Amino acid sequence: MAIQSAPLRDQIRAEGRPGAELDVAISPRRRRPPRPRFNALTAFWLLIVAILILPIALFLAVAFSPALLSQGPDWLTLSAFSTALTGHLLLGFVNSLVIGIVTALASAIIGFALAWIVIRTDAPARGIWTGVVFALFLTPSYLIALGWERLLEPNGVLQTLGWDPTAARDVFYGPVGIVVVLTVKGIPFAYLAISNALRGLGHEYEDAVRVHGGGAIASMRVVVALLAPAIWAALAIVFAESVSDFGVASTLANDSHFTVATFELYTAVQAFPVQFPVASAISWVLLIFVVLALLAQSRALKGRSYRVLGGRSRRAIRRRLSAVEKVAVVIGMSLLVVIALGVPTFGAVSASLIDGLGSLAGTHAWTLANYARVITSPDLSAPLWYSMQAATIAASVTTVLAVVCARLLAAGRTNLSSRMLDMVLLAAVALPGIVFAAGYIFAYNLPLTNAMGIHLYGTTTLLVLAYIATALPSTSRLLVGSMSQIQDSMLHSSRVHGSGAIFAWLSIVLPVISRPLLNAWLLTFTATLLELPVSQLLAPPGQQPISVGITATLAKYDFGGGTAMEVLAILTALLVVLVATLIFRLATPRGWRTLGTAK
């Protein structure tokens, strides 16, 4: 059979002649493999590598091979770990480990009690307690610590008011105070983890215990056993947050000369000469702490089933509290609010209203002069405006990228790209913010990076990129649920009816995820505005984010000006949340606002 020419072969195939496939099979001309194309997905992955994978991978690699990245003579060594695990550095790890364990246990106990009171009882003002939890979730740990310090420090608020806080200061300045502040910050994580599981736990298990003669204690033991996954998750999350926290490490722990691992990492990066291998080794140990917590959680739950939801699950019944129990609950919850938010808020606000606080100079009179000074002084007001601009850009870019990430994650584990992205984001969630910052300092200040024409070190661009990298993993997880609910058939229907890809997305997807997008943007904005570790390490010369401006002003013993900056920053964050929510209510169509709400 003769070999057909290309036009004739196409004609034979179109006409369906017998032998056409054979002609094609023996054709000497072969199809060229398709050339790889640079598309949007490729650009997205290049960005993920640049802001998430590469900086952290290079930074962690230098602990084992300093010579590979021009940081020492050794190509393979463990000397950085031997340095990190000796002397005061080892003491910092031990202190962080003990504080993490104590904080995790305390936060889990308080979080469980709070969840039980809110969900399983008719305690009064349950909505207020839930609001307090979310307020704690958004408040940085260093602001809580600074509020306590303003009250207890020499020549502080209490001493100015005529009270001697020496005894309280001796107790609070040290591990006790650090545990208190970190426990307060851990309560929201524990509450959210446990309350979500408690809502799905029916009442039939408690009834079964009562039928077999068990009392309230036996019922509670069964409930705790069934909630083990959530409780262990709370322990692991709070432990990881505590050992990696930098806010308390740079304020209360540093002021009380109590060594913790995260501040030692900061010291290694800020040292002269910079000790990147040691900083990397410290980061590895912090990561090992987090991994050990996750392994402990997995081992505790291994081989057991906790599937309690089914078709016969019965809705839990709220327990009616007696008058005495309600009073006790209100007193206990009020005490928690006072310790968690009341005391730090009073410390910050009162300190901002006292002239010359912290020194013997000044009238120590109550005045608004500190606020007037912050507003009118460029040196004190510039950090807030700078952080607002950076937070706006970071929140906007992060939200857009988070939509893409959430869309890929919602595609399921059958997609290779989604599986890889899921692994990257999970690993990034476990990384402390200070490790991100140290990785950015290292990766974007290498001679290789400069030789490639990438000159980002010491710029606002690098700071904003670091903000985006630290916020992207959690923001993506926040949007996965909403993106998973969108069926592809909705978009296909819009395209069939003549809509373009952009119009179909704007008309179908955007209304569905508009409220989650707003929440994601606001959470990212508020967290970025008051962020400390990345700001502390990556602030460009001549520019100060508000968190750095606050700590720098307080370091000059200008306690009135520093606390006035704190209060104005928090008020600014609340104002942005209020204005954005109001604009959403007034400017969006009614269907966007009512979508997914109950009648």
C-alpha positions in Angstrom: 0.0 0.0 0.0 1.4 3.3 -1.0 2.2 5.9 1.5 -0.2 8.8 1.3 0.7 12.5 1.2 -0.5 14.6 4.1 -3.4 16.3 2.3 -4.6 13.1 0.8 -4.2 11.3 4.1 -6.4 13.9 5.8 -9.0 13.6 3.0 -9.0 9.8 3.4 -9.5 10.2 7.2 -12.3 12.7 6.7 -14.0 10.4 4.2 -13.6 7.4 6.5 -12.0 5.1 3.8 -10.9 1.7 4.9 -7.2 1.5 5.5 -7.0 5.2 6.5 -5.7 4.4 10.0 -3.1 2.0 8.5 -1.9 4.7 6.2 -1.5 7.1 9.1 0.3 4.4 11.2 2.9 3.8 8.6 3.4 7.4 7.7 7.1 8.4 8.1 6.2 11.8 9.4 5.9 12.0 13.2 4.0 14.5 15.2 6.3 16.8 17.2 5.7 16.9 20.9 3.8 20.0 22.0 6.1 22.8 23.2 5.7 23.7 26.8 3.8 26.9 27.1 4.1 29.6 29.7 0.6 30.0 31.1 -1.1 31.4 34.2 -0.6 28.3 36.2 3.2 28.3 35.5 3.4 32.0 36.6 1.5 31.1 39.7 3.9 28.3 40.7 6.9 30.5 40.0 5.5 33.0 42.4 4.8 30.3 45.0 8.4 29.1 44.7 9.8 32.6 45.0 7.8 33.7 48.1 7.2 30.4 49.9 9.6 27.6 48.9 12.9 29.0 47.8 13.6 31.4 50.7 12.8 28.9 53.4 14.6 26.0 51.6 17.8 28.0 51.2 17.7 29.2 54.8 17.1 25.8 56.3 19.8 24.2 54.0 22.6 26.5 55.4 22.5 24.8 58.7 24.0 21.7 57.1 26.0 23.2 54.2 27.3 26.7 55.0 29.8 26.5 52.0 27.0 25.8 49.6 25.7 29.4 50.2 29.0 31.1 51.0 28.4 31.2 54.7 31.3 29.1 55.9 34.1 26.7 54.8 32.2 23.4 55.4 30.2 21.6 52.8 28.5 19.2 55.2 28.6 19.8 58.9 26.5 19.8 62.1 28.6 22.4 63.9 25.7 24.9 63.8 23.5 22.4 65.8 26.3 21.8 68.3 26.4 25.6 68.9 22.6 25.9 69.0 22.3 23.1 71.6 24.8 24.4 74.1 24.8 27.2 76.7 22.1 29.9 76.8 20.8 28.7 73.5 20.0 25.3 74.9 18.4 27.0 77.9 16.2 28.9 75.5 15.0 25.7 73.9 14.3 24.1 77.3 12.4 27.2 78.5 10.4 27.4 75.3 9.5 23.7 75.5 8.3 23.9 79.1 6.3 27.1 78.5 4.8 25.6 75.4 3.6 22.5 77.3 2.2 24.5 80.2 0.5 27.0 77.9 -1.0 24.3 75.7 -2.5 22.5 78.8 -3.8 25.7 80.3 -5.3 27.0 77.1 -7.0 23.6 76.3 -8.6 23.5 79.7 -9.9 27.0 79.6 -10.9 26.7 76.0 -12.9 23.5 76.7 -14.6 25.1 79.7 -15.5 28.2 77.6 -16.8 26.1 74.8 -18.9 24.0 77.1 -20.4 27.1 78.8 -21.2 28.8 75.5 -22.6 25.7 73.7 -24.0 23.4 76.3 -25.5 25.8 79.0 -27.9 28.7 79.1 -25.3 31.0 80.7 -26.0 34.7 80.2 -24.2 36.9 77.7 -22.9 34.0 75.6 -22.5 36.2 72.6 -20.3 38.6 74.5 -17.9 35.7 75.5 -17.7 34.6 71.8 -16.9 38.2 70.8 -14.1 38.3 73.4 -12.6 35.1 71.9 -12.4 36.7 68.4 -11.0 40.0 69.9 -8.2 37.9 71.5 -7.6 36.1 68.2 -7.0 39.4 66.5 -4.9 41.0 69.2 -1.1 40.5 68.9 0.6 39.0 71.9 3.1 41.8 72.1 0.3 44.3 72.6 -1.1 42.3 75.5 2.4 42.0 77.1 3.0 45.7 76.7 -0.3 46.6 78.3 0.7 44.6 81.4 4.2 46.1 81.4 2.8 49.7 81.4 0.9 48.9 84.6 3.7 47.1 86.5 6.9 48.7 85.4 8.8 51.2 87.7 7.3 54.6 87.4 4.4 53.0 85.5 0.7 53.5 85.7 0.1 51.9 89.1 3.1 53.6 90.7 1.9 56.9 89.2 -1.6 56.3 90.8 0.1 55.7 94.2 0.2 51.9 94.3 3.5 49.9 94.7 3.5 47.1 92.1 6.9 45.7 93.1 5.5 42.4 94.4 3.3 41.8 91.4 6.1 42.8 89.0 8.5 40.3 90.6 6.0 37.6 90.0 4.8 38.6 86.5 8.1 39.5 85.0 9.4 36.0 84.1 7.9 32.6 83.3 4.6 33.3 85.1 3.8 36.4 83.1 4.9 34.8 79.9 2.6 31.8 80.5 -0.3 34.1 81.3 0.1 36.1 78.1 0.6 33.0 75.9 -2.3 31.2 77.5 -4.5 34.2 76.8 -3.4 34.1 73.2 -3.9 30.3 73.0 -7.5 30.3 74.3 -9.0 31.4 70.9 -7.3 28.5 69.1 -8.3 26.0 71.7 -11.9 27.3 71.8 -12.3 27.2 68.0 -11.0 23.7 67.7 -13.0 22.3 70.6 -16.3 24.2 70.0 -16.5 23.1 66.4 -16.4 19.4 67.5 -18.6 20.0 70.5 -21.4 21.3 68.3 -21.5 18.1 66.4 -21.6 15.9 69.5 -25.1 14.6 70.2 -26.6 14.1 73.6 -27.2 10.4 73.3 -23.8 9.4 74.7 -24.4 11.3 77.9 -27.8 9.8 78.2 -26.3 6.3 77.8 -23.9 7.0 80.7 -26.8 8.2 82.9 -28.9 5.1 82.0 -26.1 2.9 83.2 -25.9 4.7 86.5 -23.1 7.1 85.7 -23.0 10.6 87.1 -22.0 14.0 85.8 -18.3 13.2 86.2 -18.6 9.9 84.2 -20.6 11.8 81.5 -17.9 14.4 81.2 -15.2 11.7 80.9 -17.1 10.2 78.0 -17.5 13.6 76.3 -13.8 14.4 76.7 -12.9 11.0 75.3 -15.1 11.5 72.2 -13.7 15.0 71.7 -10.1 13.7 71.9 -9.3 14.7 68.2 -10.3 18.3 68.8 -8.6 18.5 72.2 -5.3 17.1 70.8 -5.6 19.5 67.9 -6.0 22.3 70.3 -2.9 21.2 72.3 -0.8 20.9 69.2 -1.9 24.2 67.8 -1.4 26.2 71.0 2.0 24.5 71.6 3.2 25.4 68.2 2.0 29.0 68.5 3.6 29.3 71.9 7.1 28.0 71.1 7.2 30.1 67.9 5.8 33.3 69.4 8.0 36.3 69.0 5.8 39.0 70.4 6.2 38.0 74.0 9.8 37.0 73.4 10.7 40.5 72.3 8.9 42.3 75.1 8.1 40.6 78.4 10.7 37.8 78.1 13.4 40.1 76.9 12.6 42.7 79.6 12.7 40.1 82.3 15.9 38.5 80.9 14.1 35.2 80.4 15.7 33.3 77.5 13.5 31.8 74.9 14.3 30.2 71.5 12.6 32.7 69.2 14.5 35.7 70.6 17.8 33.8 70.3 17.0 33.3 66.6 16.4 37.0 66.3 19.7 37.7 68.1 21.6 35.4 65.7 20.2 37.1 62.7 20.8 40.6 64.1 24.3 39.8 65.3 27.5 41.2 63.7 28.6 39.2 61.9 25.3 37.5 61.1 25.1 33.9 62.3 22.9 32.4 59.6 23.9 28.8 60.2 23.1 29.1 63.9 19.8 30.8 63.2 19.0 28.1 60.7 19.8 25.4 63.3 17.5 27.1 65.8 14.7 27.2 63.2 15.2 23.4 62.6 14.8 22.7 66.3 11.6 24.9 66.5 10.2 22.9 63.5 11.1 19.7 65.2 9.1 20.9 68.3 6.1 21.4 66.1 6.5 18.1 64.3 6.8 16.3 67.7 3.5 17.9 68.8 1.8 16.7 65.6 3.3 13.2 66.1 2.1 13.1 69.7 -1.4 14.0 68.5 -1.3 11.3 65.8 0.0 8.6 68.2 -2.7 9.5 70.8 -5.5 9.0 68.3 -4.0 6.1 66.4 -6.3 3.0 66.1 -9.4 4.6 67.5 -12.6 5.7 65.9 -14.3 9.0 66.8 -17.2 8.9 64.3 -20.1 10.2 66.4 -22.3 11.8 63.8 -24.9 9.7 62.1 -28.5 9.6 61.1 -29.6 8.9 64.7 -27.6 11.7 66.3 -29.7 13.8 68.7 -29.3 17.5 69.2 -27.6 18.4 72.4 -29.7 20.0 75.1 -28.5 23.1 76.9 -28.2 22.6 80.6 -30.2 25.1 82.7 -27.9 26.6 85.3 -29.1 27.6 88.7 -28.9 31.2 89.8 -25.8 30.5 91.9 -24.2 28.7 88.9 -25.0 31.6 86.6 -23.4 34.0 89.0 -20.3 31.8 89.3 -20.0 31.6 85.5 -20.4 35.4 85.1 -17.7 36.0 87.7 -15.3 33.5 86.2 -15.8 34.7 82.6 -15.5 38.3 83.8 -12.2 37.5 85.5 -11.0 35.9 82.3 -12.0 39.0 80.3 -10.3 41.3 82.8 -7.0 39.3 82.7 -7.1 38.8 78.9 -8.2 42.1 77.6 -9.2 44.4 80.5 -5.9 44.8 82.2 -3.8 45.2 79.0 -6.4 47.7 77.6 -6.4 49.7 80.8 -2.6 49.7 80.9 -2.3 50.9 77.3 -5.0 53.5 77.4 -4.1 54.9 80.8 -0.4 55.1 79.9 -1.3 57.0 76.7 -3.1 59.6 78.8 -0.3 60.3 81.4 2.3 62.9 80.6 5.9 61.8 81.1 5.0 58.2 82.1 8.1 56.1 82.8 10.4 58.9 83.8 10.8 61.5 86.6 10.3 64.3 84.0 6.8 65.5 83.0 3.8 66.5 85.0 2.3 62.9 85.1 -1.0 64.7 84.6 -3.9 63.1 82.6 -3.9 64.7 79.2 -4.4 64.1 75.5 -1.1 65.6 74.7 0.5 62.2 73.7 -2.2 61.7 71.0 -1.7 65.2 69.7 2.0 64.6 69.6 1.6 61.4 67.7 -0.8 62.9 65.2 1.2 66.0 64.5 4.7 64.5 64.6 5.9 63.0 61.3 8.2 60.7 63.2 5.4 59.2 65.2 2.5 59.2 62.7 4.5 58.0 59.6 4.8 54.4 60.8 1.0 54.1 61.0 0.5 55.4 57.5 3.3 53.3 56.2 1.8 50.1 57.7 -1.7 51.0 56.4 -0.4 51.2 52.8 1.7 48.0 53.2 -1.2 46.1 54.8 -3.7 47.2 52.1 -1.4 46.0 49.3 -0.6 42.8 51.1 -4.2 42.0 52.0 -5.4 42.7 48.5 -2.7 40.6 46.8 -3.0 37.8 49.4 -6.8 37.6 48.9 -6.4 37.2 45.1 -3.7 34.6 45.4 -5.7 32.8 48.1 -8.7 32.5 45.7 -6.4 30.8 43.2 -4.9 28.5 45.9 -8.4 27.7 47.3 -9.6 26.9 43.8 -6.7 24.5 43.2 -7.2 22.9 46.6 -10.9 22.5 46.0 -10.1 20.6 42.7 -9.3 17.6 44.9 -6.3 15.3 45.4 -6.7 13.8 41.9 -4.9 16.9 40.6 -1.1 16.8 41.0 -0.9 20.6 41.2 -3.4 20.7 44.0 -1.6 17.9 46.0 1.7 19.8 45.7 0.1 23.1 46.7 -1.6 21.4 49.7 1.8 20.1 50.9 3.5 23.4 50.5 0.7 25.3 52.4 0.6 22.8 55.2 4.4 23.0 55.6 4.2 26.9 55.6 1.5 26.9 58.3 3.9 25.1 60.6 6.7 27.7 60.1 7.0 30.5 62.7 6.8 34.0 61.3 10.3 34.8 62.5 11.6 31.8 60.4 9.9 33.3 57.3 11.5 36.7 58.0 15.0 35.2 58.6 14.6 33.1 55.4 13.8 36.3 53.4 16.8 38.1 54.9 19.1 35.2 53.9 17.7 34.3 50.5 17.4 37.8 49.1 20.7 39.0 50.4 22.9 36.2 48.8 25.5 37.2 46.3 23.8 34.8 43.9 20.6 36.7 44.2 22.3 40.0 43.6 24.1 38.6 40.6 20.8 37.6 39.1 19.7 41.2 39.2 17.3 40.7 42.1 17.9 43.6 44.5 15.0 43.4 46.9 16.8 43.3 50.3 16.1 46.4 52.3 13.1 47.4 50.3 9.4 47.8 51.0 8.7 45.3 48.2 10.5 42.5 50.1 8.6 43.4 53.3 5.2 43.2 51.5 6.2 39.9 49.8 7.0 38.5 53.3 3.6 39.7 54.6 2.0 37.9 51.7 3.9 34.7 52.2 3.1 34.6 55.9 -0.6 35.3 55.4 -1.3 33.2 52.3 -1.4 29.7 53.9 -4.0 30.6 56.5 -6.0 32.8 54.1 -6.2 30.1 51.5 -7.5 27.6 54.1 -10.1 30.1 55.1 -11.5 30.3 51.5 -11.3 26.5 50.6 -14.7 25.8 52.1 -16.4 28.5 50.0 -14.6 27.6 46.8 -15.4 23.9 47.3 -19.1 24.7 47.2 -19.0 26.2 43.7 -19.9 23.7 41.0 -18.2 23.9 37.6 -21.6 23.4 35.9 -22.5 26.9 37.0 -19.6 28.4 35.1 -20.2 26.1 32.1 -23.8 27.2 31.9 -22.8 30.9 31.8 -20.2 30.2 29.1 -22.8 28.3 27.0 -25.1 31.3 27.1 -22.4 33.5 25.6 -20.6 34.9 28.6 -16.8 35.3 28.6 -14.6 33.8 31.2 -14.2 37.0 33.2 -17.9 37.9 33.1 -18.8 34.4 34.1 -16.5 34.6 37.1 -17.8 38.0 38.1 -21.5 37.0 37.7 -21.4 33.5 39.2 -18.4 33.0 41.5 -17.9 36.5 43.0 -21.4 36.8 44.5 -21.1 33.4 46.2 -17.7 34.2 47.8 -18.1 37.9 48.3 -18.6 37.8 52.0 -15.8 35.2 52.6 -13.6 37.4 50.5 -14.4 40.4 52.6 -13.7 38.5 55.8 -10.4 37.1 54.4 -9.3 40.6 53.4 -10.1 42.1 56.7 -8.4 39.4 58.7 -5.3 39.7 56.6 -5.3 43.5 56.8 -5.6 43.6 60.6 -3.1 40.9 61.1 -0.6 42.5 58.8 -1.1 46.0 60.2 0.1 45.0 63.7 2.5 42.2 62.6 5.8 42.2 64.5 8.5 39.5 63.6 8.5 40.1 59.9 8.3 43.8 60.4 11.1 43.8 62.9 13.5 41.9 60.7 12.6 43.3 57.2 11.8 46.9 57.9 13.7 48.9 55.2 16.1 51.6 56.3 14.3 54.9 56.9 10.9 53.2 57.1 9.2 51.8 60.2 6.0 49.7 60.3 3.8 50.6 63.2 4.8 47.6 65.3 8.5 48.6 64.9 7.6 52.2 65.6 5.8 51.3 68.8 8.7 49.2 70.1 11.3 51.8 69.1 9.4 54.6 70.8 9.0 52.6 74.0 12.7 51.7 73.9 13.4 55.4 74.2 11.3 55.5 77.4 8.6 57.5 75.6 5.8 55.3 77.1 3.1 57.9 76.5 3.9 58.3 72.9 4.4 54.5 72.3 1.1 53.6 74.0 -0.7 56.3 72.1 0.6 54.8 68.9 -0.7 51.4 70.1 -4.2 52.7 70.8 -4.4 54.7 67.5 -3.2 51.6 65.5 -5.9 49.4 67.1 -8.6 52.1 66.5 -7.4 52.3 62.9 -7.8 48.6 62.4 -11.3 48.7 63.9 -12.3 51.7 61.8 -11.1 49.9 58.6 -13.2 46.9 59.6 -16.3 49.1 60.2 -15.9 51.1 57.0 -15.3 48.0 54.8 -18.3 46.3 56.3 -20.5 49.4 55.8 -19.3 49.7 52.2 -20.2 46.1 51.6 -23.6 46.6 53.0 -24.3 49.7 51.0 -22.6 49.1 47.7 -23.2 45.4 47.0 -26.4 44.0 45.6 -28.9 42.7 48.1 -28.5 39.1 46.8 -24.7 39.2 47.7 -25.5 40.1 51.3 -28.3 37.6 51.8 -26.7 34.6 50.0 -26.4 31.7 52.3 -28.2 33.4 55.2 -31.2 31.9 56.9 -34.7 33.5 56.6 
